[in-house]
Amino acid sequence: MNKVSHPFQGVLLFVSALFLFACMDTTTKYLVTHYNVLLVIAIRYITHCILMIVLLAPSQGMKLLQTKRTGLVIVRGTSLAIASLFMGLALQRMPVAETTAIVFLGPMLVVLFAGFFLGERIRLFGWVAAVIGFLGVLLIVHPDSGLDTTGTIYAFVVVGALVVYQLLSRVLVTTELTVAMLFYSAFIGSVAYGIFLPWSWYGPTPSLWEALLFLSMGMTGGIGHFLYTAAYRHSPASLLAPMNYLQLIWAGVLGWLVFNHVPDTLSMVGMCIIIMSGAIIAIKSRPIKF
């Protein structure tokens, strides 16, 4: 049995990963306001996939391709690819902080759906916290928020896709290698959106700065996922799970710094409710097998 030996190191890795995810979303929002969403997502995945091949293939070799339940691994990767596309579409229409807050409804739903699909029993407080978290989302999308209706729908599609992705992650972690799941996700996204490059590659020629931003998405996403996974080798899940909601804070700060956007009061209250509800579920839930 592997012993968790460096919890503080794990926390640093985890917080760094969340910051990189927020950077990726902020960069995505900037780019999708100037370029086709399919183009932005395609370059992100292709860069991510190339990085995995260059950095991991020499040491991991065929482990990148080894799977035991290939069908489920492909469904998992497809779910993430769908989530990425609709996240780009949502960010094209809405601020980073509000979009991220809606998407964080996903982890709460994962806890609840695990009872139906994974045979885990969730105590009453889990249901209550999830309902309160959903009320927090309603505060964010209140009629006077000014949020784009279509963008809000796209964000909820992201939630649904991520629920499938995270449930399958919990199912597959017992039989599949982490590097293989990461590689298949990157490869599926590269193929799915790369085939549309001839039709999505139009618009203004990127400046050097914008070209670097395009490349940075694959780097922040790839390195972020690596650090996120590595953190669990050093710190227990019970310590790291509540910290997921730091990404929402990073998103708010970056949205303010880059786009000068500050959520209204009700939206801020809704975000705080989501953070508290999610943290309660992460800290208190102890799934029990039927």
Secondary structure, DSSP 8 states (H G I E B T S, - for coil): ------HHHHHHHHHHHHHHHHHHHHHHHHHHTTS-HHHHHHHHHHHHHHHHHHHHHHHHGGGGT--SSHHHHHHHHHHHHHHHHHHHHHHHHS-HHHHHHHHTHHHHHHHHHHHHHS-EE--HHHHHHHHHHHHHHHHHT-GGG---HHHHHHHHHHHHHHHHHHHHHHHHTTTS-HHHHHHHHHHHHHHHHHTTHHHH--SS---HHHHHHHHHHHHHHHHHHHHHHHHTTTS-HHHHGGGGGHHHHHHHHHHHHHH-----HHHHHHHHHHHHHHHHHHHH---EE-
